[in-house]
Amino acid sequence: MRLLSCAVACTSVLIALTLPAAAEALRPPAMQFTLSIEGPESACADACRRLVSASGMIRADTATEFESFAARNDVRGATIVLESEGGSVLGAIALGRSIRRLGMTTTVGRVVELPGARSGAARAGILPRADCESMCAFVLLGGVARHVPDEAHVRVHQIWLGDRREDAVAASYSAEDLSLVQRDIGKLVQYTHEMGGGADLIDVSLRIPPWEPMRTLTPAELRRMRLDIGDRPEPVTVASSDASATPVSGGAARIVAGRDRGWLLGERDGAPALTRRHPLTVEGEEIGYFDLAIVCGPAGEYRLTYTETRRSRAGRTDAPASKAVRGVQIRIGTRTAMLAVQSSEWRADATELDTLARGSVPATFVRPLTDHANRSLTVTTAGAPEGETAIRIGNAGLAGHYRQFASGCGLRAEAGRVRLSRSD
């Protein structure tokens, strides 16, 4: 069974697989539903709303679970409070339609239980600081009325194959894969129109590739996309006839082809090195590429070298000579390393900016990437015409090369750690 999720991301298209117990334990919990009465009673009296908490990952069977919940509870016309990192495309579409059929209001937040009132009934309030990501944004469309608090965040990204999302550039794709994604994009477009959402929601979502951070929608965008229409439903405006010509995908980055994909084992400055090339994109628009190299260093250390070539984005009017990359950060899990920018200069014709940054890290800093489970690092740059960029790189090929690389560096790779095998 295949599940798709919106790479608005995330969380991208998921394909159901039989997972080892350890991997299954890492999966986010499925969406759960609970019913409460708004409180405190003294504040809302007879106008207290029924609140349905909807928190967790959207799975293919989430809509079925919700229908069972609705059959046991009086939720028609209630407010459903969403907090989710997304999940299945088809599951989210079905959930949104169930919400619309029940005439519910949607909002983003976290339902918290309050002390019982004089009646002794359980009461709850809404904490507005919460996230509605990926396919959650499309579930939000299901409400007859929709409201996004100022403190909440709605984030979107592309649809992608979930089992290849961690290293989308290095993965392989079949015609069946592409057909599956195209089919679900079509269903998503149909659903968005059916719910009265703006076409911009599809356009913006499908610009953001899985290696970039999810795109946070601004208050103006939320209103334009009709994700926030206030507390009362507004008439649905039918799109003009030329809306069908609106592209539903942004300019996708050109994927580095064939043998250049994934981590490669070679040499750099006469020492063993693991190298990786990746497109540099901003909201899916390719503006260049970068290379990251992990090179043998002094005992117990690796040297990281980052080289980048970028073009100024189309339509930029800033004087390029006044902009340069000022900082490069590498993050693996919760650990970060700052690389020193040694040069960042525009070429003579001012069309491309070349940057070089270097730094050293303990060998243990890199070790988490060698697990065969989905692992990634994030490269963040500051400065240059585009400001900050953030690109996530997977570990495809790295685990297979690492033992030979570590041995060439005089290190012995062991489970969970790296030990020196030489006295220096």
Secondary structure, DSSP 8 states (H G I E B T S, - for coil): -B--B-------B-B-----HHHHHHS--B-EEEEEEES-HHHHGGG--EEEEEESBB-TTHHHHHHHHHHHS--TT-EEEEEB--B-HHHHHHHHHHHHHTT-EEEE-EEEEE---TT---EEEEE---EEETTHHHHHTTSSEEE--TT-EEEE---BBGGGSTTTTT----HHHHHHHHHHHHHHHHHHHHTT--HHHHHHHTTS-TTS--EE--HHHHHHTTS--BSS--------GGGGGS-SS--------GGGSS-EEEEETTEEEEEEEEEEEETTEEEEEEEEEEEE-STTEEEEEEEEEEE--TT--S-GGG--EEEEEEEETTEEEEEEEEEEEE-TTSSEEEEEEEEEEEHHHHGGGGSSSS-EEEEEEEESTT--EEEEEE-TTHHHHHHHHHHHTTEEEETTEEEE-S--
